[in-house]
Amino acid sequence: MSRRRYVARGVPGGYRIWDNTRRRWWGDLYELCPDDLLAALNGNADHDTVTALMKRCRARKR
């Protein structure tokens, strides 16, 4: 199994997505672990799919 580019890391208040290639945080702070978003980012998902998943994760936060 190859090394994943995006991983979720626990931070105070929830989870953030870490980009291993660029070595910086990606996206917002999520209260729940965004497993489906991580799977899409590490897979071959298109822009529309990733955008829809991000909106859904943000909606769960509110």
Residue frames relative to the residue before (quaternion, step in Angstrom):
aa qw qx qy qz dx dy dz
M 1.0000 0.0000 0.0000 0.0000 0.00 0.00 0.00
S 0.3880 -0.7334 0.5114 0.2237 3.54 -0.85 0.96
R 0.6112 -0.5523 0.4210 0.3797 3.52 -1.26 0.37
R 0.4237 -0.7133 0.5032 0.2420 3.56 -0.91 0.95
R 0.4545 -0.6815 0.4997 0.2817 3.55 -1.06 0.75
Y 0.7916 0.2124 -0.0953 0.5649 3.59 0.88 -0.95
V 0.0284 0.7808 -0.6226 0.0438 3.56 -0.93 0.95
A 0.4081 -0.6818 0.5464 0.2648 3.57 -1.21 0.58
R 0.0743 -0.7835 0.6165 0.0255 3.54 -0.94 0.90
G 0.4424 -0.6903 0.5113 0.2577 3.51 -1.00 0.87
V 0.0088 -0.7657 0.6422 -0.0333 3.54 -0.93 0.98
P 0.6548 -0.4872 0.3635 0.4492 3.62 -1.16 0.27
G 0.7950 0.2723 -0.2234 0.4940 3.56 -0.68 1.11
G 0.7993 -0.2344 0.1452 0.5340 3.62 1.17 -0.08
Y 0.6120 -0.5196 0.4416 0.4007 3.53 -1.06 -0.91
R 0.0944 -0.7467 0.6524 0.0888 3.53 -1.26 0.54
I 0.4106 -0.6942 0.5351 0.2512 3.56 -1.20 0.54
W 0.2045 -0.7836 0.5825 0.0699 3.54 -0.80 1.13
D 0.2587 -0.7452 0.5989 0.1379 3.58 -0.93 0.97
N 0.3229 -0.7868 0.4973 0.1713 3.58 -0.40 1.23
T 0.6385 0.5389 -0.3358 0.4348 3.61 1.06 -0.62
R 0.7751 0.3291 -0.1704 0.5118 3.56 0.82 -1.00
R 0.3004 -0.7947 0.4717 0.2358 3.56 1.34 -0.25
R 0.6186 0.4684 -0.3910 0.4950 3.53 0.75 1.17
W 0.6239 -0.5400 0.4124 0.3861 3.54 -1.31 0.29
W 0.1644 -0.7617 0.6209 0.0852 3.55 -1.17 0.70
G 0.8347 0.2142 -0.1517 0.4841 3.58 -0.92 0.84
D 0.6940 -0.4818 0.3799 0.3768 3.49 -1.38 -0.39
L 0.5667 -0.5155 0.4931 0.4122 3.51 -1.39 -0.16
Y 0.1270 -0.7953 0.5914 0.0402 3.58 -0.82 1.04
E 0.4405 -0.6965 0.5008 0.2646 3.57 -0.96 0.88
L 0.7500 0.2578 -0.1509 0.5901 3.58 1.08 -0.75
C 0.5658 -0.6081 0.4289 0.3552 3.58 -1.10 0.67
P 0.2940 -0.7910 0.5133 0.1562 3.63 -0.62 1.10
D 0.0858 -0.8507 0.5178 0.0288 3.59 0.54 1.20
D 0.6769 0.4915 -0.3025 0.4569 3.60 0.89 -0.87
L 0.6315 0.5183 -0.3270 0.4749 3.59 1.07 -0.69
L 0.6453 0.5125 -0.3186 0.4685 3.60 0.99 -0.79
A 0.6394 0.5229 -0.3248 0.4607 3.57 0.98 -0.81
A 0.6632 0.4944 -0.3020 0.4738 3.59 1.01 -0.81
L 0.6616 0.5071 -0.3148 0.4540 3.60 0.95 -0.81
N 0.7187 0.4302 -0.2504 0.4855 3.58 0.96 -0.83
G 0.6549 0.4810 -0.3058 0.4962 3.59 1.25 -0.32
N 0.6352 -0.5188 0.4069 0.4023 3.52 -1.23 -0.49
A 0.2007 0.8019 -0.5348 0.1750 3.58 0.77 1.00
D 0.4341 -0.6864 0.5176 0.2693 3.54 -1.16 0.62
H 0.7349 -0.4418 0.3041 0.4150 3.54 -1.35 0.24
D 0.6613 0.5250 -0.3153 0.4331 3.59 0.92 -0.88
T 0.6461 0.5197 -0.3155 0.4615 3.58 1.01 -0.79
V 0.6655 0.4934 -0.2992 0.4734 3.57 0.90 -0.93
T 0.6443 0.5239 -0.3177 0.4576 3.60 0.97 -0.82
A 0.6604 0.5009 -0.3062 0.4683 3.59 0.94 -0.88
L 0.6606 0.4985 -0.3103 0.4678 3.60 0.97 -0.79
M 0.6313 0.5247 -0.3346 0.4628 3.58 1.03 -0.75
K 0.6509 0.5089 -0.3147 0.4672 3.59 0.96 -0.84
R 0.6564 0.5098 -0.3144 0.4587 3.57 0.99 -0.79
C 0.6515 0.5036 -0.3095 0.4755 3.59 1.02 -0.80
R 0.6434 0.5088 -0.3240 0.4714 3.59 1.02 -0.73
A 0.6435 0.5273 -0.3203 0.4531 3.58 1.02 -0.80
R 0.6310 0.5261 -0.3333 0.4626 3.61 1.06 -0.68
K 0.6249 0.5678 -0.3305 0.4218 3.55 1.15 -0.64
R 0.6976 0.4929 -0.2731 0.4426 3.58 1.03 -0.74
